[in-house]
Amino acid sequence: MKKEFYIKNMVCRSCIKIIRDALQQKNFNITEVELGKVVIETDDVTETKRQLTEILKINDFDLIGTPEEKQVEQVKLALIELVKNLECLDIKLSGYLKDRLHQDYFTLSKVFSFNQQITIEKYFIKLKIEKVKELIHSQEYNFTEISQMLGYSNLGHLSGQFKTETGMSLTEYKGMGANLRNSLNRIL
């Protein structure tokens, strides 16, 4: 029978490859791997779950145990995709998540805040700041262009959030030349 398992901390295509390779190495009968989920053909769900948990832990992932954890992970993945694709211009998070996840925003927000001890909005700001760091390192855009790409009303707004989150100005960060980015699965 096919069994779906939901996985924490899968935030990019590399995560999919890591998990697929690890499971294939252990001869799992994989039918699907996508961000946050793997589908395995198995006759012994308990043993498969045990082995999968071990493999995930070795590779710095976790199995999602509750429906609430699944909801939280879905919110994170939706927001990561939004920032990654630079689609956050003039977007209202509540509407985006409601449409994307087909769930009431109030409920999503309550579950997310309870489980992560941070609001969805604050998490989204942290994601955007990591994207700003990435764009600064690419050296393709100036600060004004970056602020526009990420939907900030003006450069001052971005500068203030950046300083609050990192403790340094955009110019100070750029001048350091160091890559002080946080992995997306480690933002919280």
N, C-alpha and C positions, 0 to 999 in steps of 0.2 A: 504494500500500500504506500501511497505517497503521503509524506508528512512534511508540513511546513514548520520551519524553525525560524524564529525572529532573533536578530543579532544586533547587539549594541556596538556602537563605535565604527560602523562601516560608513565612511564618509566620502570615498572616492573610488574610481575604477581600479586603482592599485589594491584597495581592500578586497574587491571582488576577486582579483587575480590571486592574491595571497590565500584567501579562503578556498577558492576552487582548487588551487595547486595542492594545498595541505590535505584537502578531502580526497582528491584523486590519488595522492600518495598512499593514503590509507584504504584505498579501494572502495570508497563510498560510491553508491549508485546515485549520482547527482542528476536531477532533472532540470534544475534551475538555480542560478545564483544571481541575485540582484542586490542593490544597496539595501541593507537591513534584513535580508531574507534569503534563506536557502531551502530548496525543496529536495528531499531525499527519498528515494524508493527504499523501503525497509520492511522487514517482517518482524523485527524486534525493536519497537520504538524506545523502550527503556534503555537497552544497550546502546542503541544509536545515539540517544540523547547523552548518555554518559560519555561515550567516546567523543562526540561532537564538543561537549563542554571542555574536555581536556585539550582538544586541538585548538579551540578558540582561545582558551587561557594562555596557551603557549604562544599564540600569535597576537596577544594583547586585545582580544575581543571577549565579549561576554554574551551568554544566552539571555534573552529577555524572558522574564518569568511571569509577568503579570500583564493584563490588558492595559493598565495605566502606563507601565514602562514602554509598551508598544506604542501607545499614543504619543508619549514624550519623544520617542525616537523618530516617529513619523513627522512630528513638528520640526525637529532638528534637521532631518534630511530635506524637508521642503524649504526651510530657510537657507540651508547651505547651498542648495541648487539655485535659489533666488539670487543670492549674492554671487555665486560662481559665474552665473550667466549675465551678471550686471543688469538684472531686470528689476532693480529696486527703485527705479525712478517713479516718483508720484504714485507709489503703491500703498494701499492701506493694508497693514498686516492682517487685521481681523477678517477682512473680505477675502484676501488671498488664501489664508489658511482654511477658512470656511469652505470656499470653493474647491480648494485642492484636496482637502481631507474629508469633505462632506460631513462635517461635524460642527456643532455649535461652538463658536469661538469662546464664549464664556466658560464652557466646560473644558475646552482645551487649555485655556489660560489657567484655570484653577488647578487642573491636574498637573500641568507643567510646573507651575510655581511651587506646588506642594512637593513634588518629587525632586526638583532641581534647586530649590531655595533661591530662585532668581526668576524674574518675569520673562515672558517671551520677548518683550520689547528690549530689555536689557541684554538678553542673549543675542538678539539680532544686532544690537550695537556692537557687541564684542566680535561678532562675525564680520561686520563691516570694517571694523578697525584692522582685523587681520587681512582683509582684502586690500585695505589702504596700504599696509606694509608691503604686501606682494606687489602692488602697482608701483610703489616707490622704488622697490628693488629692480623692477623691470626697466626703469629709467625712460619709459616711453611717453610719460605724461607728466605735466606739471601739476601742482597742488590744486589749482582751480579746475582743471580737467577731471582730476580724480574726484573732487567733491561733486561735480556735476554728474559723473558716471554713477556715483553711488546715491544719488538722489538728495543730496544735502541742499538746503535752500541757499546757502552761501559758504564760502571758504571759512569764515569765522565760526560757523556752526561745527563744521568738521574739525577745525583746529581745537575748539574747546572740548569736543568729545575725545579726540585723540589724546590731548593732554591729560584729561581725567582718567582715561583707561591705561595709558602707558607711563604717565609721569613726566613726559617730555614733549616738546613741541615737534611739529612735523619736520622743521628744519634741523633740529637737534638729531632726530632719528635718522634723517637722510645723511647728515654729516658723519654719523657713526660708521656708516658703511657696513655694519654688521647685520646679519640676518637674525633678528630677534623675534621671529615669528613663532607663534604657538600652533601646534598641530590642531586641526579642527576638532578632532575627537578628544582634545584635552582642554577645551576652552573653559569648561566649568570645573 
